[in-house]
Amino acid sequence: MSASRFRFPHVEMPEVAVQLRAEVREFLAEERASGGFVPMADCWASAMSPEYSRKVGQRGWLGMTWDKQYGGHGRSFLERYVVTEEMLAAGAPVMAHWIADRQSGPQIIKNAQPHVRDQIIPRIVAGDCFCAIGMSEPNTGSDLASVSTKAEKVEGGWRVNGTKLWSTGAHGCDYMITLLRTAPPDAKARHEGLSQFIIDLKSPGVQIRGIADIGGQVHFNETQFEDVFVPDDYVLGEVGQGWQMVVGELALERSGPERFLSSFIVLQEAMRVLVTNPSDKTREVLGQLVAKIKTLRRMSLGIAGLLEEGSSPEMEAALVKDVATRFEREMLEKLRSILPAHILAASNGLLPTLLREGILRVPSSTLRGGTNEVLKGMIARQLGMR
């Protein structure tokens, strides 16, 4: 089968989304002018502000695509795309709510018990409840089929023991959607025996340890579970169906504009400096970067269109994440080659700070959400299918 198996439909923004973009931009400008936030690179994974998330919830910009009967707003994936795109472009502190709004909420709506769903979802929509992801483990990485953290059946629920690693923002979250082994591993059926659970991170036996990145910032975490009790009601879906849920969840995790806009704020601020009397090299570099961003945005919007029609674009999302995260490194390297020396050497100021943040954080972009090497394998298998 040829590459035509991948679908990236052309998407035209409806007028309601165009109007929404203007509203979001006005909100962001007011927040920044009033000191509500200082722009940060990699803001969706590094800039946590529960206060800001509550403001976003008050605006009706969380749970946008979720059904109104569950507390959502019943809006389109394209409208949600506009909000997330503008927040990322502005470097706004969206980390607190990002994962709950992007993937945990849809999982809970679809697979949780009704009373659990009704307890959690309205709080996510209000910006008062945050979620982390519990997939990777020590010695596991992107090979999620090899997870060993166990959930053993006990009276009234499950007892959980083990360790989850690289859980972004877990230190500030209320719940973790966690992939656990509920049956012994089977070498002939590696994806069997896995289940998803909602774990209250305030439960006895949960210990969260922050992991500092190369820049000294803590947004990754190691979460240890020691005889943590999880009630039966907090199993997501059916026991043993965890792998199927994870596959769908990863499509949401990998498909958004955060995969190519994490460092956009750096480009935006750099252009304020570079557009004055640009050299031929500057014009060439900026032209290349803008062209690639427009292409990636076209692909990412296509995925939003697929989600709008009810598709689950796992392979398209994997392709965009691979190409986009490699582009983010390339963009920062090229900006360094054309920015004035006094900017590169400065120890303070918005642009030098953003550039340092971007350089220090971009290495993790090709790791989180599945390493690019694993994604290439998935893409190659898809292209080789007949």
ChimeraX attribute file (.defattr): number of C-alpha atoms within 10 A of each C-alpha:
attribute: neighborCount
match mode: 1-to-1
recipient: residues
	/A:1	9
	/A:2	10
	/A:3	11
	/A:4	8
	/A:5	12
	/A:6	16
	/A:7	15
	/A:8	18
	/A:9	15
	/A:10	12
	/A:11	16
	/A:12	11
	/A:13	12
	/A:14	11
	/A:15	10
	/A:16	11
	/A:17	20
	/A:18	13
	/A:19	12
	/A:20	15
	/A:21	18
	/A:22	13
	/A:23	12
	/A:24	20
	/A:25	16
	/A:26	11
	/A:27	16
	/A:28	19
	/A:29	12
	/A:30	13
	/A:31	16
	/A:32	15
	/A:33	11
	/A:34	10
	/A:35	8
	/A:36	16
	/A:37	18
	/A:38	15
	/A:39	22
	/A:40	26
	/A:41	30
	/A:42	29
	/A:43	26
	/A:44	25
	/A:45	21
	/A:46	21
	/A:47	21
	/A:48	20
	/A:49	17
	/A:50	20
	/A:51	14
	/A:52	20
	/A:53	27
	/A:54	22
	/A:55	16
	/A:56	20
	/A:57	20
	/A:58	13
	/A:59	12
	/A:60	15
	/A:61	24
	/A:62	29
	/A:63	27
	/A:64	22
	/A:65	19
	/A:66	21
	/A:67	13
	/A:68	12
	/A:69	9
	/A:70	17
	/A:71	19
	/A:72	21
	/A:73	17
	/A:74	14
	/A:75	16
	/A:76	18
	/A:77	21
	/A:78	24
	/A:79	23
	/A:80	19
	/A:81	20
	/A:82	20
	/A:83	21
	/A:84	24
	/A:85	19
	/A:86	18
	/A:87	22
	/A:88	25
	/A:89	23
	/A:90	25
	/A:91	26
	/A:92	28
	/A:93	28
	/A:94	23
	/A:95	24
	/A:96	30
	/A:97	30
	/A:98	23
	/A:99	22
	/A:100	28
	/A:101	23
	/A:102	20
	/A:103	20
	/A:104	24
	/A:105	26
	/A:106	18
	/A:107	20
	/A:108	24
	/A:109	19
	/A:110	13
	/A:111	17
	/A:112	22
	/A:113	17
	/A:114	13
	/A:115	9
	/A:116	16
	/A:117	19
	/A:118	16
	/A:119	11
	/A:120	21
	/A:121	25
	/A:122	18
	/A:123	15
	/A:124	24
	/A:125	29
	/A:126	22
	/A:127	27
	/A:128	19
	/A:129	22
	/A:130	27
	/A:131	30
	/A:132	29
	/A:133	23
	/A:134	25
	/A:135	26
	/A:136	26
	/A:137	22
	/A:138	14
	/A:139	11
	/A:140	15
	/A:141	19
	/A:142	20
	/A:143	14
	/A:144	19
	/A:145	20
	/A:146	18
	/A:147	23
	/A:148	22
	/A:149	22
	/A:150	22
	/A:151	25
	/A:152	16
	/A:153	15
	/A:154	12
	/A:155	8
	/A:156	11
	/A:157	16
	/A:158	21
	/A:159	18
	/A:160	24
	/A:161	20
	/A:162	18
	/A:163	22
	/A:164	25
	/A:165	24
	/A:166	23
	/A:167	24
	/A:168	26
	/A:169	26
	/A:170	26
	/A:171	19
	/A:172	19
	/A:173	22
	/A:174	17
	/A:175	23
	/A:176	23
	/A:177	24
	/A:178	22
	/A:179	28
	/A:180	27
	/A:181	24
	/A:182	22
	/A:183	15
	/A:184	12
	/A:185	17
	/A:186	10
	/A:187	9
	/A:188	7
	/A:189	9
	/A:190	14
	/A:191	17
	/A:192	20
	/A:193	19
	/A:194	29
	/A:195	25
	/A:196	30
	/A:197	26
	/A:198	24
	/A:199	24
	/A:200	18
	/A:201	22
	/A:202	11
	/A:203	14
	/A:204	12
	/A:205	14
	/A:206	19
	/A:207	15
	/A:208	18
	/A:209	14
	/A:210	19
	/A:211	17
	/A:212	12
	/A:213	13
	/A:214	11
	/A:215	11
	/A:216	9
	/A:217	14
	/A:218	16
	/A:219	21
	/A:220	20
	/A:221	20
	/A:222	21
	/A:223	22
	/A:224	19
	/A:225	22
	/A:226	14
	/A:227	17
	/A:228	20
	/A:229	23
	/A:230	22
	/A:231	17
	/A:232	15
	/A:233	16
	/A:234	21
	/A:235	24
	/A:236	25
	/A:237	19
	/A:238	11
	/A:239	15
	/A:240	17
	/A:241	16
	/A:242	24
	/A:243	20
	/A:244	14
	/A:245	18
	/A:246	19
	/A:247	13
	/A:248	15
	/A:249	18
	/A:250	18
	/A:251	21
	/A:252	22
	/A:253	22
	/A:254	24
	/A:255	26
	/A:256	22
	/A:257	24
	/A:258	25
	/A:259	26
	/A:260	26
	/A:261	30
	/A:262	27
	/A:263	28
	/A:264	22
	/A:265	24
	/A:266	29
	/A:267	21
	/A:268	14
	/A:269	15
	/A:270	22
	/A:271	16
	/A:272	10
	/A:273	14
	/A:274	19
	/A:275	12
	/A:276	8
	/A:277	9
	/A:278	14
	/A:279	12
	/A:280	8
	/A:281	11
	/A:282	19
	/A:283	15
	/A:284	11
	/A:285	17
	/A:286	20
	/A:287	12
	/A:288	13
	/A:289	20
	/A:290	13
	/A:291	12
	/A:292	16
	/A:293	19
	/A:294	11
	/A:295	13
	/A:296	21
	/A:297	19
	/A:298	16
	/A:299	23
	/A:300	28
	/A:301	25
	/A:302	23
	/A:303	30
	/A:304	27
	/A:305	23
	/A:306	19
	/A:307	18
	/A:308	14
	/A:309	10
	/A:310	9
	/A:311	11
	/A:312	18
	/A:313	23
	/A:314	21
	/A:315	20
	/A:316	22
	/A:317	24
	/A:318	26
	/A:319	19
	/A:320	23
	/A:321	29
	/A:322	24
	/A:323	16
	/A:324	26
	/A:325	22
	/A:326	18
	/A:327	19
	/A:328	24
	/A:329	19
	/A:330	13
	/A:331	22
	/A:332	20
	/A:333	12
	/A:334	15
	/A:335	20
	/A:336	15
	/A:337	13
	/A:338	18
	/A:339	15
	/A:340	13
	/A:341	10
	/A:342	9
	/A:343	18
	/A:344	16
	/A:345	9
	/A:346	11
	/A:347	11
	/A:348	10
	/A:349	9
	/A:350	15
	/A:351	22
	/A:352	19
	/A:353	18
	/A:354	23
	/A:355	24
	/A:356	16
	/A:357	20
	/A:358	23
	/A:359	17
	/A:360	17
	/A:361	21
	/A:362	20
	/A:363	15
	/A:364	13
	/A:365	24
	/A:366	21
	/A:367	17
	/A:368	17
	/A:369	20
	/A:370	21
	/A:371	18
	/A:372	21
	/A:373	13
	/A:374	15
	/A:375	21
	/A:376	15
	/A:377	12
	/A:378	16
	/A:379	19
	/A:380	12
	/A:381	10
	/A:382	16
	/A:383	16
	/A:384	11
	/A:385	9
	/A:386	6
